[in-house]
Amino acid sequence: MVGDPNATVPTTTKWSSILMADETLYDRLGGIYAIAGAVDVLVDRLFANVSVNANPAVHAHHGDPANAAGYKFLVTAWSVEAAGGPKCYPGLDMSKAHETMEITPEQFDAVKLEIASTLNFLGVPAQEHSEFVDIIESYRPQVVTKAAA
């Protein structure tokens, strides 16, 4: 009977393995709070990264500390969705967001390295680290708009 307080769960059910199998990367990363915390660290690092900011279009955005809060919000929302969490990203798709920025493969790699370094710094487990970096890499064709320098 549904809602029966005396009902028992069969002892043969392995709930932990069922739950683990159904968990998204979003869940395994710790959900919204953990992702927001990681993005907070990441964006501070990106805004200070000389290689990333060598691109004038990127620096025009990252060079203004007033943009940090909004950028953190957008990157958090994008990361939540990309990792399989709730749909909450209100920004442009990656192609549109980067179309005038003339991002080179080297600049993309610098951001990807900063993301990987941040995940390492925060102690993200290897499996989740690898999955998230693979997601980032899958966006390379949408973000890189200029040939190698």
N, C-alpha and C positions, 0 to 999 in steps of 0.2 A: 504494500500500500504506500502511495506517495505521501511523504511527510510523516510517516509513522515513526515516533520517537524510539520505538522498540526494535525497529528494523536493524539488521546487521549487514555489513558488507561481507560478501563471501571471502574467506581467507585465501582463496586461490588467486584473487585479483591482485595484480601488482600495480597499484595506483601510481607509484613513483615512476615506474617505467612508462606507463601510459602518458602521464603528464609530461615527462621529459621528451617523449617522442613528438608530442604536439606543440612543444614550446618553440616559439619563433626566436630568431636572433634578438629581436627586441626584448623578449622575456629573458633570454639568457644573458643579455647585457645588463639587466637590472631594471628595465622599464624607463619611464620618462625622467625620473629623478637622477638616475645614474647617467643616462645619456646627456641630460642637461648639464650635469657636473663635468662630464668629459668635454663637452663642447665649450664650456666656460674656460677650461684650461687651454683647449686647442685654439680658440679664437685669440686669446691673449698671445699665444705663441706665434700664430700666423701674422697678427698685426705687428709683431716685433721682428719677424723673419726678413732679413735683408734680401735673400734670394727671391723670395716670393714678391716682395715689394719693389724689386728692380723693374717690374713691369709698370709703366706710368699709369695705366688704367686701373690696375690693382691698387697701386699706391694712392691714387685719388680717393679711393674708398677707404682703404686701411689707414691712410694717413690722418684721418679725422677720428679721434677717439669717441666723438659723439655717435659714430656709426656702430660702435661695438655692440651695444645692447640689442639693436635691431638685427644685426648680423648674427648674433648668438641665438636670437629667437628663430630666425629663418633656418640656420644650420641645424638647430635642435629639431625643429619640426620636420625638416627634410630627412634627417638621420632617423627619426622615429619611423617615418613612412618607409624609408629604404630598408630598414631592418625588420619590417613586417608588423609594425605597430599601427595604431589608429591613423586614419587619414586626417592630417592636420596641417599640411604644408600649404601656405597661401601664396607662395612665391611663383616666379616664372619657371618654366621647364628649363633644364640645364642648357640646352642649345640657345634658347632665347636670352637667358641670363648672361651668357658668356660671349655672345656673337660679336660684340664690338671690342672685346678685351684683348684680342690678339694673343691668346695664351699659347705658348710654345710647349712642345713635349717636355723640355727641361723644367719649365715652370710648373707644369702639371706634376712632374716627378717630385719637385720640391715640396709641393703641398701634400702629396701622397706620403712622402717621407715624414713630414711633420705630423700627419695623422697617425702613421705607424709609431712614431716616437712617443706621441701622446698616449696611445693605447698601451705601449710598453711601460711608460712612466706610471700609468694608473694600474698596472698589473692585470690587464684584461687577459683572460686565458687564451692560449694559442689558437684553439679552434675558432673562437669568436673573433679574435684578432684577424685571423686569416680570412674569415668570411666577410668581415666588414671591409678590409682592404680590397678584397675581390670585387665588392660592390663599387667601391670608389673607382677601381680600374675599369669597370664596365662602362663608366661614364666618360672615359677618355675621348672617344670619337665625338661626343657632344660638347666637350669643353675645349679641347685643343683646336684652335682656329688658325694657327699660323705654323709654318714649317719650322723645323729646328733652326736654331741660331747658328 
